[in-house]
Each structure stands twice: as structure tokens, then as C-alpha cells.
Amino acid sequence: MMNCCGLITEKKEPVPLKSIDAQLEVKDHVATLVSTLNYENKEDKPLEAVFVFPLPGDAAVCHFSAQIGETHIVAEVKEKQQAQEEYDDALSSGQQAFLLEESEQSPDIFSLKVGRLPPGESASIRLEYVTELAVQADDGLRFCLPAVLNPRYQSQGSEGPSVQVTSVPASLVPYSLSFSAQVSSPRPISKIESSCSLEPLQYLIADQTKATIKLGGGHKFDRDIELLIYYKDAHQPSAVVEAGQASAKPGSLMGDPVVMVSLYPEFPQSVMSSLAACGEFVFLVDRSGSMGCPMNNSTPQETRISSARDTLLLLLKSLPMGCYFNIYSFGSTFEHIFPKSVEYSEKTMEEALNKVEKMGDNLGGTEILQPLKHIYSQACIPKHPRQLFVFTDGEVGNTKEVTDLVKKNADSHRCFSFGIGEGASSALINGMAKDGGGHAQFITGADRMQPKVMQSLRFALQPAVEDISVSWDLPKGVSATVLSQPITAIFQGQRSLIYAQLTLQSSEEADGTVTVKYSLAGHPSQSQLHFNLKPAEDSGLTVHRLAARTMIRSLESEERTQSEQNDEEMKKRVVELSVQSGVSSFFTAFIAVNKDSGESVEGPLVRRNIPTPFFPMGVMAAACSASPRRLMKCLARPQPMAMMCMAPTALACADSLCDSAMPQSCDGDLGSWLDMPALSAAEPPQPRKDPVLQLVSLQKASGCWMLDANLAAMLGKTSEQVEKAKPPSVNNEVWASILALIWLHGFKMDVMEEWELLSMKAASWIKAQNAPHVSECVEAGNTLLGCAVKKEALGI
């Protein structure tokens, strides 16, 4: 299709970016990433190189510098308009300049400009950020270096600055990427996993508390670089006290010590064993065009939307009797199965499942704001706390509007968000969960959606924690000012973070105590940590920068909801804090000007955009069931924010590109594509269902199974064999349900997370029947199915 190779775009323009080297340092649950981007201008004219790239949404960008020959320039944080003017003035006067700024639309997208790179000159850009690693439901700590930035869907009528996209197939990305990580922790590192190819983990010391790992060769640029780090005894509370900056003013954020407290509240077993039988569960599912993309390359027949359908089956079967539910789906428009949430019953569950089976990726773009507004406009049901589950591939351009809306309604619900596929916006997924008092999950690489969603359903079924308060017990002369936003949600075993600025009157060593009190299912509970006030020796200013980032995000969010009069005051506070801490914000930018070059760089300035990788057209057409005409039409529109510099951005099957102008021909090839007959847009044949899903689909809303030919066939038996093995005078549904539980425990323990909740519901139903001969049924069932499952394991 395209004949480009080497360091050129498909327009035959040279690409000045040669290589990216990313080095990660993880200390416990805090990560520092240093990326070096190497450029070389092989043209005979001075260049301006422009890159738009993704970063984790909660990262604190704290250093930006450039090395040109022997000259080293460190950028300063300045008010954004002032920084932009200085950059433009420098270029117009022939000076080299560098500008790094956050995107208007989303805090997880940055733009980097390398201005007036002379012919034959090389430059190295160093970019550094710090971030907290999110705790996954399985206790892993997740780090993600975004390598994929899908074009963000722009809502109808929205306006905003855009950057032209230059695309090449992912296999022809014309620059290299190297990545290495060093991990250290007070606790041993048990394993590090990744969806990317890694070299073997190397332990550096015998107690396994320090290790290194590297990205294997041949990275395809088709996925984010994700690390999942697992420590032994991960749930250990900790506190890190960091000394202030000697040059900063005492009493200021950077001048005083700051403490970062990590708590892992543990709930009583009595609370955890009795899951809630109430609640309103609202599921919001993305049905935009990009949901037709494969979940991963190894199983192309499993698309994002088909995986979402299977997940909804598990969710609906796992809901408790007596709760309420509804299912919304959205694209350019939105739909709901019921006009308002309905009580969960066999009738409503079946009606919902019939409609879920017909859900396709056919609703166009990604307009998530309107369905959210509709959900929040519905009156809450007394004594049934609202739990919102959002499934999306995160390709939206109005992230801040969406998270602000969730935050505005935080008192009326908990929001659990799921980012599906490579390139889902971390700012959107994490922001919705954080502002909605819920939990975020990312489904990437070979991950299955189902276990992650069921883990979140477990959280949703935990009783809501109320009346959360934080108190400090500190020595005389020491005070703490909490910098982070109030804790709004606590889940069993999940980390709660608190940042506080300490005012110390003396340098004597002493201890302090922080206590988080809360009400759980009507019972007062607390988590407490004793810690030493002596500052750590090797943490630099990492904790201060993370605390500054937390405060900046909080102030920015307030600014967006303030009146115009308070607007300027809030903006002024953000700029002051950003400049003081050296951490970028929406209202500031990093600017560096090379004033030592002696003579100006003459000649007209040529702009070069780094090409964006995307999946080959044929693969996309097959994956998205699109006609070539529709596909080419979808790829035509120049998209805002769709290029990268930290790592290349892969243009996936993006609904954001639809309804655009037709593309111009590229080397004569696009024209022939457009004249080809359309591919069939019919739904591809569905793969045969997973055996667990087949069994689950037969379960009733009450939790029981019926004794029929479908169940027998699912168990690999005939109806006669199943009937004959049934002990006399045993109820058919009890026998069928015990057989289903034995089969799950006997053959599918590897996916227990997916069916555990619905099996608990089945066990509760069996116990409620007060059926005789249960032990005899278990024995007979084991004999029939060739298992050896104990009655106690079944929970009956």
C-alpha cells in the first residue's frame, strides 16, 4: 500500500526523531520515568519537529531539558501563554527553543516542539515524570508507558486546537525504542509480568528486594508497555517523610517536609462473607465503531464488543435477587434497555440478555456525556445505592467535561470504569473512578475482561464506607496540613493515599500516628499507622512533586466549576504552585531557549510531524467489518492529539474518524481501494461460546439451574445418565444446581474469579431450599462427573 521506509513519512518527508530510550525506576509504589529522545536533522534546512504523545493521566512532569552539542539547557515552568510567546519570539529571532505543554482536552496528552534544529545538528531531549502506581484488584502494581494514542472522538460542535496526523503502518515506525526498569521495595519482589516481550527478571540482591528487567527486542509498537509488579506481603501500610528543598521558603510546600501515607484497610471477615443484596446497578457500554476491533492479536475473532457481551452475561447472572439494574449503550447516540432501572428477576434478566445478545459496534462515535447526564437525571432508589459500571475504549476528546460530571454526582453513586484495549485514556478511566469513588481497571494485551470486571463487582457489592475522617497524633510543635483531596472511597485491601505538609519546630527525631476512621455497615472501624518523622535520605523531591500534582489537579477541577470571578484567582493559584514545584499544569508549560548558541540559525523554518503508526488497512477492514470505502473515509480526517514522542501512537479502528471528508490518494493506492466493492458489513459468525459461559447462560436469576437436556449436554452427559444418577426424592433443580457447582469447582478453578459470585448465589439458593440428602447428591454428582469436590468447597 505504501512504499515508505527508513526515516521518512509517507509523504517522503525525513523524520528527525531517531530513537527513544526510556528508563524506569520504581521504589515501592512510586515510579520515576526518564525518557531521552534523540533527534538529528539530516536536511539542508532548519527544522521544527512537533510531537503529540500520551502520558499517564496522573503523572507529574517535573523535568524537561535539551542537550545540543556541548550546550545543556534546562527548561523552566512558566505561565502557558508567556511560554508560547517566548517560544515564538525565539524562533522568529533565529534561536533554538523547546516547548512542552499539556493538551487543552485531556491531561494525559502532551505536545513537544523542538524549534529551529540547524542542518546537520543533533539534539537530545530529556523528559522526566513521577507517578503513583495503581493497585490492581489482584494486588499487582500497574505501570504503563503509553505507546498507543488512539485519535480522540470530538463531540459534535466541539472546538479545540488540532494537530495534523501523519500515519504509517505500525510495522514501519521509523525510530527505535529501548526500555528498562529497576524495581526496589522493602518487601521481596515475587514477579513482574507484561503483555510485551521482556528479558528474564534479574534479581540484584539475595533477598529479592531489588531487580531489573528490560524490554525484549523487536517491539512492534502495537501496544502499550505495561508492567505488573507483584510484591510479597503487598498490603503493608507505610509512610515516607521527605525533607523540604533547602533553597525554598520555609512554610511553603517545597520548603517544608511532606509525608506520603499509604494505608490498606482490612475489613472484618463477617462483613466480607455477606455480600450486599441491594443496590442499583447501571451498566454503560461503549458501542462505537472502534469496539469492533479485536481484544488482542492472538484471538482476532474476540472483539471488544463480543467480550463486553460475555461480560454482561456474567454480571447479570451474578447480581443479587432484590437489587435493581439497567443497561445503557452509547455511540453517537445512546440507548437503554429499560426506561428506568427495574427490579432484578428472571423476567427482567432474560429480557436484558436477549437485547445484550444483539448489541453490536454500530452506534458511530463516542458521545459518553449525554448518556451519563441521562443516568444522573434518574432519581436514586431509596436503600439501593447506585453503582455505575462504564465500559469504553476511552477514545473521547472531552475528558475533563466527563470527569467533572462524574465528580458533580459523586454523592449519589460509585463509578467503576474499564479501559478496553490499547490506548484507552488513563485520564478518563482513572479520573471517572477517582472522582466517582470507585475503582478503575485496564484490559490490555491478552487480558480477559471478565475476571477484572467481576473483581470490581465484588468491590461494588461491599458495603459503602461512610463518615471517613483523618486525624493526626503528632509531637508538640509538629502539625500536619493535608494536601490531598478527602478520601471518598475505601475498599477491602485497596490502597488509600494521603499527602500532608508537616511543620516541624525541632529537628529531634520523633514518631507520629495517622488514623483513618470510618463507618462500615453501621460499625465504626479504623486503620492506623505509626511512623517516624525523620526524613528519608534518598527520595529527592518525588513526594513533594506528587503532592503538588495532587493539589494542582484538585485546583484545576475546582476552576472548571467556579464562577468567572473565582476563575482567575484559582488559575493564579495553580500557576504559582506549578512554577514553585516545577510540575506542569494545564495553565503552564515548560520553555527552554538556547541563548548561548552565539549566532542565529538562518533560513526558512520547515515543520516536520513525526508519523503515527497504525494497523494495516486489510487487518482493520477485517477486524472492524468495514467496507474499504467506509474505512478510508474513517481514516481521512486530520485528528487532534494523535501523534507521539514518548512512544509511538497506534491508530486503531477509530470511530473518531468517521463522517469525515474523503482522503486524497496516497501514491495512487487509495483510489483503487475506494473503487473496490464493499465488504459485507454483516456480523461475523460468532465463535462457539466458552464452556463456562454456556453453563452460566443456563442459570436462572434465583441462582438455580433446571434439570434439562441443555444442562446434560453441557456436562457431557445424556439426559438419561443425569436422571439415573439423581438420588431418589431429590428436587430436580437442587440436583441440577449441585451438578453445575461440582462441574465448575472440578474443571474450571482456573477461572474461578469469573464464576465465584454466581456460584455463591447458587449455594445460597440450595441452602434456602432446606433440601434433604445434599451430601448424597454431592457424592453422586462427583461419581457422575468424575470429580472429587468436597461439599464444604461448594459452600452448601
N, C-alpha and C positions, 0 to 999 in steps of 0.2 A: 504494500500500500504506500509506504513512504520509503524513500531511499536515503534517509539521513543516517549518518554515522559519525563517530568521533564527536568533537566538541563543537557541534553546530546544531541549530534548531531546524525544524522542518522548513523554515524559510531560508535556510542556508546561512543563517547568521552565526558567527562564532559565539561560544558561550564562555564567559570569563571565569566561571566557577570551576575549579579543578578537583577539589577534594574537601571532605568534611571529616574531622576527627572529633569524636565525642567521648569524653572521659567522665565517668560517673563515680562519685564517692558516696557511699551510704553509711551513715552512722546511726545504728538502731533503726528508727523510723523516719529519719530526716535525710534527704538526698540533695547533693550538690552536683550539678552538671556543668562541665566546662566544654564548650564546643569551639573548635578552631576551624574557620572557613578560609580556604586558600584560593586566592584569585590571581589570574595572570592575564594581562591584556596583550594578545598577540596581533592585534590590529595596528594600523598606522595612524589611528585617531584616538584621542582621549575618550574614555567610556564612562557612562553612568550605569551601574548594574543595579537592578531593582529585584528584590526577592520578597515574597509574602509567604509566611511559614507558620505552622502551628506550634504552640507550646502548651503544656498542661495549664488548664484554666486557673489553677490556684498557685502557679509558680510566681516567685518573687524574683524578677530580673534585676540583678544587683551589680553587674559589671559589664562594660562594653568598651573594648579598646581596639586599636589598629596598629599594626607594625608594617611600616613601609620602608624597606631597606634598613638603615640603622635607626630610623626615627620611630619612637614609640609614643602614641597619643592615647591618653585615657579620656573617655567621654564623660561629660557632666550631665546630670539631670537638670533640665530647665522646663519652664512652662512651655507647653506644646507649640503654641503659635510663635513664641520667641525663638524656639529651637528651629522651627521650619524656616523662619525668616533668616536666621543666621546661616542655615544650610544653603538657601537660595543665594544669599549675598556672597557666600564663599565661592560658590560655583561661578557666579557671574564675574567675580574678580580673578578667576583663574586658579583659585586654591582648591586643594583636595579637602573633601568633607565627608562625614559619615553620619547618618541619621537612623535611629531605631525608635519606632513608635508603635503603640498598641492600636489595633483596628477600632474604627468607630462602632462596628456592630457587635463585636464579641471579644471578651478579654483573653481568649485563647488563640488569637491570631495577631501576628506582628508583621510589620513591614520594615525591611532593612534596605537603605540606599547607600551604595558605595559611589561617591561622586568624584568625577574627574580623575580617573585612573589613567596615568600617562601611557603612551605606546611603549610596549616592552617592559612595563613595570609590573611587579608582583606586590600583593598585599595580603596580610593575614589578619582576619577579624576574630577577636576572642569575645565570646558571649558566655556569661555565667548566670545561672539561676539556682535558687534553692526552693525546695518544696517538701511538704509532708507527704509521706507515703500512705495511701488509703488502705485501711484494713478490709480485706475481703471477708465474706461470710465464713470461709473455711480457714480463717486466721492468717492467710498469706498477706504479705505487704506488696502492693502493686506499684511498680514504676512503669511509666510509659513514655518513650520518646516518640512523639507522633511522626510517622513517616508518610501518612496519608492525610491529605486535606481535601475532602470532597467539596465541590462547589456548594455554597450555602444557598438554600432556596430563598429568594427575595419575595416577600409578601406583595400582593397586588397593591400598586400605588406607592410602595416604599421607595425612598430615595436614599442615596448614600454614595460615597466615592467608590469607584471600582478600578480594578487593575486588569489590563488585558491578559488573557491566558494564552500561553504558547504551549502546545501539547505534543508529546512524543510517546510512543508505547513504553510501558514500564521497563521492558527488556532493553531499551535503547537509552536509558538515562545516562547522560554524558559526563557524570562525575562519580567519584567513589565515596564510600562511607566506611569508616572504621569505628568500632565501639568497644570499649572495655569498661569494667566495673570493679571497684574494690568495695567489699562489704565488711563492716565490723559491728560488733554488738557485745554487750556484757554477757549475752546468752549464746550458746552454740548455734551455728547455722546448720540446720538439718538438710536443706536442699534449696536449689534455685531452679525454677522452671521457666520456659519461654516457648512461645509459638514460633520463634525464629531458631535457626540452627546455631547452637552455641558450642564452643570448645569445652572440654571437661572442666568442672569446677576444681580449682586448685586451692587447698587449704594452706594458709601461710604459717599457722602455729598449731601445736598439737591439740589444744583444747577446742579447736574448730570455731573460734570466735572471730577469725579474720580469714577472708577468702577473696580470690579474684576470679573473674570469668570474662571471656571475650566472645564477640560475635564471630561466628564461623564465616568462612569465605563465601563469596558469591551471593551476597544479599540481593534479593530480587526487586526491592523497592515496591513490593505489592502489599506490604503490611506494616503496621506499627511495630517498633521494637519494644516488646513488653517483657518485663521481668517480674516473676512472682517469687518473693523471698520468704522462706519459712524458718522461723527460729524455734528452738525447743523452749517450752515454758513461755510462750509468747505473751501471756496475759499478766505480765509483771508490771505493776504501776511504777512510774519513775518521774523524777524531776531533774531538770537541767537548769542550773543557775549560771548566767553568763554575765561577765563583767561589762560595764559600760565602756564607751570609747573615751580614752584619756583626753582627746582633743575636744570632745563635745561638752556642752554646758551642763553642769550638774543640775538635776531636776528635769532635764529633757529626756525624751525617750531613748536617744542614743547615748546620753551621758550617765544614766542610772543603770544598775543591774536589771536584767529581765529574767523571769523564770518561766519555763515551759513545763507544765504538769500534764502527765498522761495517766489517766485512770481507766481501769477496766472493771466496771461494776459487775458483780456476780449476783444473780437473783436466786432466791431460795428454790430448792428443787420442787417444793409443793406448788409454787407458782408456775414453774416451767412445765410441770406434768399435766396441768389442767389448762388446755388451750381455750381461748375465748369462744363462746358460742353465739356471739353477737357481732355486729359491725355492718357497715355498708361498704361493699367492695365494688369500686368503679374501675374498669379496665379500659384504657385508652390506647388504641393500636394504630400505628402508622400503616397506611395502605397506599403510600405514594409509589411512584414508578420504581424508585431505587430499591424498594423492598422485594423486587423480583430478582435481585442479584443473589448468587449463591452464598451460603453462610461461609464456605471456605472452598479452596480449590480442590480438596481431596474428595468432597462429596458434592459435585455441582448440581445434582438433582435435588438437594435440600436447599431451598431458597429461604430467605429471611422470612417471607410471609408464610411459607409452609411450616417453618419452625414455630412461628408465632401461633399458628392454628393448633399445632400439637400442644404447645404450652398452655393455651387457653383451655384445652380439654382437661389437662391435669389440674389446672386451677379450679375449674368448675366442679370437678369431681371431689376436690379436697375441701371445698367450702363447708362450714358447719351448718347443720339444719337450724333454721330460725334467723339466719342473717338475711341481709338484702344485697342485691347486686344489679349491675347494668354493664353493658359493653358499648363503648363508643369506638368508632374508627374514623380516620381522617386522611385527607389528601388536600386537594384544592377546596373541597367541601368536607362536611362531616356527616356521619350517620350515627344513630343509636338504635339498639335492638328494642328497647322499651322506652316509652315517653318519659318515664321516671323509674327510679330503682324499684325493683319488685322483690317480694319475699322469695327466698330460695326454696324451691320444691321440685318434685320430679317433673311437673308440667313445665315450669319456667326454665328449668335446666335444659330439658330436651329442646324446647323452642329456641333457646340461645345456641345450643350446639348445632342445630340444623342450619342456623344462619352463619355460624362461625365456619362451617364446612365450605360455604360458598364464598368466603372472603378471598379476594384477590388483590393484586397490586395494581389496582385500576382506578384510583381516585386522583391521579395527577400529582400536584405539587405537595408541599409540606406546610400547610397552614394549621399550626398547632394552637395558635392563640384563641381562635374562635370556639373550638370545642371545649377548651379549658374554661372560657368565660361562661359557656352554657352549663358546664358541670357545676361551677361555683354558684351559678344563679339558682340552682335547685336547693330547696330547703333541706337542711340536715334532718335525719330521722332521730327522734329522741332515743337515748340509750343505745344507739348504734353508731359508734364513732366511724367517720368516713375514712377509708383507706384507698388512696388513688394509686394505681399502677400504670405507668406510662412506658410504652414500648416504641422506640424510634431509632432510626439510623442517624439521627442528630444532625441532619443537613438543613438547618434553618439559619436565616440571616438576622432574626430579631431576638437573639438570645436574651438580651437584657430585659426586653419587654416581657418575655415569658417568665423569667425567674422573678421579676418584680411582681407579676400577677400571683405567682405561687406564694411568694412571701406575704403579700397582702392578705391572703386567705389562710395563712399558716395556722391560725387559731381554730379553724373549723375542720382540719383534716391532717393526715400524714401522707406524704408523697414518696413513692418508691419508683425509681427511674432505672431504665435499662437501655444502655447504648449498644446497638446491634451492628456488628461489622466494623471493618477498619475505617478510621476517620470520623467516627461519631464524636461530636463536640464534647470535650470534657467540661467546658464551661457550662453547657446546657445540662448535661446529665448530672454532674456533681452539684451544680447550682440548684436545680429543681429539688433534689433530695435534701440538700443542706437547708435551703430556705423553707422546705416543706416538712422538716422534722422527720425525714425518712432515711432511706439507705439507697446508695447508688451501686449498680453493677454494670460491668462491661463484658460483652460477649464477643470475643475475637478469636481469630485463628481457628483451631479445632474445637473450641469450647462448644458445649451443648448449652442451649438456652434454658432447658427445663430444670436442671438442678439448681442453677443460680436463682431462677425465679421462685422455686419452691423454698429456697433458703430465705428469701425475702418475705414470702408468705408466712413463714414461721415467725419472723420479726413482727409482721403485721398482726398476727394472732396473739402476740404477747400483749399483756395489758399496758395501756398507755401510762407512762411515768408522768406524774403531776407534781406541782409545787416544788420545782427544782430550785435549790439555793446553794450558794458557795460561801463558806466562811473560812477565815484565816486565824490561826493562833500563832502569833509571832512574838519574838522577844521585844522588850521595851526599846523604843527608839526605831523600830522597824515597822514599816507599813507597806501594804500591797494595794496597788490600783489595777483592777482587772482591765485588760486591753481588748480581749476577745469578746465577741457577742455572747449574750447569755446562752447557756446550754438549753436547747429546746426539746431534745430527744435523747433518751438513753435506752440502749438495747443490751440484752444479755451478752457479755463477753466482747462488746464492741468498745473501741477506744473513745474516751471523751477528752478533748484537749482544752487546756486553759493557759492563756498567756497573761502575765501580770508584771507590772513595773514595780520594782522594790526601792524603797527609800531607806538607806542604811545610815544610821547615825554613828556607828563604830565599825571598826574592821575586825573585831573579835569574832571568832568562829562561834556559830550557834545553830540551833535547829529550829525549824518551823513546822507547822502542820496545816494542811488544807483539807477541808471536809466538804463533800458534796452531799447534801441531804435531799431526799425526795420521797414521794408517796407512791407506793406500788400496790395496786389492787387494794387500796384503802389502808395499807400497813406502812408506817414510817420506816424508811431504810436509809442507809448512808454508806458512802465509800470514803475512806480516809487514807492519807499518805503523810508520813513524817519524812522530812528531807533536810539536808544540810545546806546552810546558806552560803557556804564557801563556793565562789565561782569556779566553774570548770576551767581547766587550763588550756584546752586545745579547741574550743568551739568557735573561735574568731568572733564574728558578728552574726552568725547564722540565725540564732534565736531572735535577736533584735530585728533582723530583716523579715523573718516570718511574722513576727508580731506586727511590724509596720504594714506588711501586706494585708494582714487580717483587718487592721484598722482602716487602711485605705479602701478596701472593698466595702466595708461597712459604711464608710462615709459616702462613697460613690453611690451606693444603693439608696441612702437617705437623700442624696442630692437629686436623684431622679424623681423622687416623690415629693419634694419640697415645693413651696411656692417660689415664685421668681425672686422675691426679695431675699429669701434664705439661700437661694441658689448660689449666688455669688460668694456668700460667706462660707458655704460648705466647700465650694470649689477652691477658695483661698486656703482653707484648712488642709485640703488634700494636697495641693501644690506644695505647701510648707512642709508637710510631713514627708512627701515624696522626695523633695530636694534634701531635706535634713537626713533622711535614712539612706538615700541613694537607691531607692527602689522605685521602679517606673510605675506610672498610673495612667488612667485614661486622659488626664489633663496635662501630663508631662511627657517628655521624650528625652532620649539620650542623644547628645550632639557632640561631635568632635570635629575640630577644624585643624588641619596641618598648617600652622603659621610659620613653620621653620624650614619650609622647602626652598626658601630663597627666591626663586623665580616662579612666575605664574606658568600654568600649563596652557599653552596656546592651542587654538584650533577649535572648530565646532564640536560640541559635545554630542556623542552618539549614545542613545539609550539602548540597553540590552536587557531583555527579560529572560530569566532562566526558565527553560522549558519544564512543563509539568508532565510527569509520567501518567499514562492512563492504560487501561486494559485494551488489548487489540479489539478492533471492531467486531470481528467474527465471534469472538468469545462473548462480547457484550450482547450481540444480537441474539445469540442462542440463550444466554443466561436470562435476558430480560424479555424474551419472546416479542421482540420489537421488529417491525419491518425496517429495512435499510433506510427507507425514506424518513420514517419517524425517528430512527436512531440518529441519522445525520442531522436532522432538524434539531434534535435534542442536544447535539454536541456543538451547535453552531454559535450560540450566544456567548460573547465575552463575559466571563463571570467575575464578580468582585472576589477578592481574597482567595485566589486559588493557586498560588504558587508558593514555593518553599525555599528555605535556605538551610534550616537546621537539618532537615531530612527531606527527601523528595516527596512530592504530593501525588497521590494516585487518583486519577479522575475515574471514579467508579460509575455505575449505571445511575446517573444523577437525574432525578426528577426536576431538579432546579433548572435544568437546561431546556425543558420542554416549552412549547409555544413560542419559540424564538424564530428569528429570521433564518432563511436557508443559508447554508455555508457557501463560501466561494470554493471553487475547485482547488484541490491541492495536487500539484503535479499531474493534473488530468484524471486522477483516480476517483475523486469524489463524484464527478459527473456520472461515471459508469455505475457507481453504487446507487445513485439516485434513480437511474433508469431501470434497475433490476426489479423484477416482480416482487411484491411484498411477501415476506414470510408470513406463515399462518400465525395469527395472534391468539389462536385457541390455547386454552390452558393446557400445558404439557401433561402427559399421563402421570398421575400421582404414583410415587413409589409405594410398594407394599408396606403397610404400617408395621412399625416396630412391635414385637410381640407384647411388650408391656403396655403399649398404647392400645393394642387390640383388647387386652384384658380389661384395662381401665375403662374403655368405651362401653363395656357391658355392665359396669357398676351402676347401681341406682343412686339417686340423690341421698337416700337414707343411709347409704353405706353398704347395703347388702348386694349380693348377686342372685340372679334367678337360675334355677337348675334347668337348662335347656340345651339344645343341640349346639348353639353357638359357643357356649362355655365349654362343653365337652370337646368340641373341635379345637378350641384354643388350648386346652390342656393336653391335646394329642390323644384323646380317647374317643370312643364311641359313646352315644347316649346310653346304650345298654350296659357298657362297662361301668359308667359312673353310677347308674341306678343300682346295679347289682352290688356295688361296694358300699352303698349307703347303709349304715346301721339302721335296724328297724325302729319305727316310731320317732325318727328324727325329722324335723321340719326341713322341707326341700331347700328353702333359702338359707337356713343355717348351715346345712351340708355344703351347699354351693359356695357360700362365703368362706367357710373354713378351707375348702379346696383352693380357692383363689389365694388366700393368705399363705397357705403352705407352698403353693407354686412360686409366689413372689419371694418368700423367705428362702426357699430351697434353690431357686435358679437365678434370681435377679438381685442378689445382695450388692452387686457392684454398682447398681443404680438406685440404691435404697433411698437416697435423698429425694428422688423423683416421686416415689410412691409411699413414703413413710406416713405422710399426713392422711392420705385416703385409707391406708391400712389401719391407722388408729381409729378412724371413723367407723370402719367395718368392725373392728374389735369392740368398740363401744356399742354398736348395734347388736352384736351377738350377745354381749353380756346383758343388755337390756331385755333380751328375749327370755332370760332365765331358762334356757333350753337344757333338757337333760342329756346325759351321755356325751358331753362335749369332749371329754378325754378319749372316749371310744372313737368319736369322729376323727380326732386328730390322728389317732393310731391308724385307723382305716384309710385316711387320706394319705398318710405317709406311705403306706403299703401300695396304694393305687398309683401314686406318682413317683415312687422310688426315692423318697426323701427320708430324712431323719430329723425333722424340725420338732423341737420341744414345744409343748403347749404354752409355757411361760414366754417363749420368744415371740409368740403370736399376740401376746397381750390380752389373752382371754382366760 
